[in-house]
Amino acid sequence: MNHAIKVLILAATAFSSTALAANPAASRSASAAVKVVANDRLKVVADGGSGLLPLYVSREWRTELPEIVHAIIIVHGQSRNADDYFYYTQQALVMVAQQYPGLIEHTILIAPQFLNESDTAAHSLPPEVLRWHVSAWEGGEPSQAPIHVSSFEALDAILGKLADRKVFPNLKGVIVAGHSGGGQLVQRYAVAGNGDAALVAAGVKIRYVAANPSSYLYFSSERPTVSGGFATPAAACPGYNRWKYGWDQAPDYVKPGSQAELEKRYAARDVFYLLGGADTDPQQSALDKTCSGELQGAYRLQRGLNYARYLRGRHPGLKHNVWEVEGVGHDGKGMLTSDCGRAAVIGIGTCPLSR
């Protein structure tokens, strides 16, 4: 076995002893404090000040890294277990690197952690560490403290760091991926996010991967119908088209009147929807069971396929990829280490079932 792969396996195992289970944190409540807080910090600057975002980084990125060609940003789910998702993605890298020597040496992996109030209290974190109200970060909502900063701005800061050509002179591609709640954040960010501008201008390719999100951002008041079409619900729940499900009351990060422009840009971006073929339980514990969520479909697989049909109807010839991971349910490790997951998140390989 390649020495670098051995080192990565040993480091990953020591780094997250809980990550060997299929999905150890899947049953934890969103309000329960995380067990581990990421060991690195990134300063996020916004109007009114700045805050520190906890994150894991696979390399020391404060010095020049000319060997880095690829970057992967992986966003955790509702349980905020960034350590597990960092490890799952490391495992996927190790699996691919056995056929592509040098992949690990040329890749940097980043796993941000969007903490909430219970996390910062339980771990007695300093006041400058960013924290959100429960799961507000999933939709790009602003943090509660120490300043009001959108989780979109946090992703902007990471992409801004990667755009520093003094540190990453040879960076060629960035993949921004998230599973479950992280998939929700990535899908909305792929619509509204502006942090990739400098990278795109430098010729760096950007891919967005939304894996098993509970809901999607619709561009109109229409939702799926039982007949397979789309129409404005006759008796919808109040506020069903509010952000993060629709455009009403969008956060300040999203410029007013920019909806049509952002939809056009989103349709042109490199977006993957990675869907668990067995993520079909309408009672799954972390599934969005609000009226707004259920208007999109009964379970995650259905909601993802509905959304893909919706977009293709609005944008004929849409090149977004819809990949189904056969036999995998709502399981972050299973999704990311599958053939389809590795191909989407690492950018090498294909998926047997493309919708």
Secondary structure by P-SEA (a helix, b strand, c coil): ccaaaaaaaaaaaaaccccccccccccccccccccccccbbbbbbcccbbbbbbbccccccccccccccbbbbbbbccccaaaaaaaaaaaaaaaaaaacccccccbbbbbbbbccaaaaaaaccccccccccccccccbbbbcccccccaaaaaaaaaaaaacccccccccbbbbbbccaaaaaaaaaaaccccaaaaaaabbbbbbbbccccbbbbcccccccccccccccccccccccccccccccccccccccaaaaaaaaaaacbbbbbbcccccccccccccccaaaaaacccaaaaaaaaaaaaaaacccccbbbbbbccccccaaaaaacaaaaaaaaccccccccc
